[in-house]
């Protein structure tokens, strides 16, 4: 496998296991998806993957190591078939703004929004409320990209990691305009939340595809509570090269949480969907 390309992962909210364990979990999910969905067997040691790990900046002690939660059977993982109803729902929300207005009331640009974010998304509240912490977290992703600036880069960002990655790429677009990201994939992303959109516009101006991104895919599970807005296409404009985000609904219903319920937000579930496997298989 060529060493001229690298997959950079950016994890999401909450505390995480130590970086080696989390990286192993992501590699196992990617390899599992490639094997079942694409018929491609790759040893995880051969995957050109690195983590833009940042959990240690917010938590003194990491979570205990986790074991990979494999899916059932050997057949390909289920693929989501988007229907006309999904397209109509997305268009209706854009026209009426009813879901957006509801979100603004609870998550919008108010003090109540910050209180809500602090209670539910403690990391996100810290990210927006502590400039030093925010710069350090972004710095992890920026350094990771700079270390591989001469390679083809696939950047996969989960949950709050998609906000960090987006901000880092907008900064890199200004400071290192010659660096390109071949593909950005956001999974379980809260980028469409009004509070987040407002923060983006405050710092970076118009919400759009970062100038250094050649292709952007946003994958979302309809029942993922963090990916409130599953369709980012109408929220984020095109960059100067005309690149716009492409939304892709996926089925992330194969992972259980600690209570035994379906974890629709699980990163390993997103990483092994057929849609993700196609992206990674093509990149490799």
Order of alpha helices (4+ residues) and beta strands (2+ residues): beta-alpha-beta-alpha-alpha-alpha-alpha-alpha-beta-alpha-beta-alpha-beta-beta-alpha-alpha
